[in-house]
Amino acid sequence: DAGVNMYHHFCDFVNLYASQHVNGSFSRDIELIRWDTSTLYYQDVFESVWRVFSNQAIRSLSEFAGKIVCVREAMFSLLPRMFYGLFYNMPLVPQCHGSGLMKAFSRHTLSRLNIKRRPLDQQVQVTLIPRNTKFRNILNQAELVSALRTVGVINLTVIEYNPR
């Protein structure tokens, strides 16, 4: 999806994780091919997360343009942008939270990336970077900042982003 947007890109990772469950395989000895035929550079700020799924560099479908490719075994992931699919485009259901799938995905990702969780008695640094643009602003930013400042373990910094 979009390698520069955490929300959009993690729909790829969540669906790949769910696909591994459907397939019954969590091996990292696989090749991942991004289904993209563009020859433009794909900026991926979350590139390190692909290591959760494969110990090889991700490849682009455009690398195989004009070639005949034979594979012994293939798995196609669940579609990350399917209508009413998992994560992306999923309708919000009132009182539905605490998904076991999302918790398992989080634990799996942290474990595969060797990220140790800090005890909650330590300060957690949160940086909020709202856009200073005409669109996509946080409508309840003041309330959000106020609420975050009441949580004792959070050290909040707000940095206004202005692309100009």
Helices and strands as residue ranges (DSSP letters): H 6-23, E 33-34, G 47-52, E 59-60, G 61-64, H 100-112, E 124-128, H 141-149, E 154-158
